[in-house]
Amino acid sequence: QVQLVESGGGLVQPGGSLRLSCAASGSIFSSIAMGWYRQGSGKERELVATITSGGRTNYPDSVKGRFTISRDNAKNTVYLQMNSLKPEDTAVYYCNAAQKIFTTVYNYWGQGTQVTVSS
């Protein structure tokens, strides 16, 4: 089992920055792939960024160059640094942990944190 708690959301003006944090507990954090997803109003949940246990990152084109995912295994925490924010980045952001045990992947989700980009 993995428990996830996000923090750091809020209201920011276009062009501004925010850093989201996700604290994990309950399992061996360093061996788990982590990610951030978001869901805008009336939209499906979409991938924002992922980071493997080895530190390899992946981003969709919509956020590449603006968002950076990182992890601190000593603190069991994953971060999402968001720069040059746009109104279309407005969404609820969810932290995800993908724990692979043998051939099965178990997905865990945080409760979500609201990010609103507006002037």
Protein Blocks (a to p, Z undefined) as FASTA:
>chain_A
ZZdddehiacddehiacddddddehiafklpccddddddehiacddfbdcdfkopacddf
klgokaccdddfklopacdddehiafklgccddddddddehjbccddddebjaddddZZ
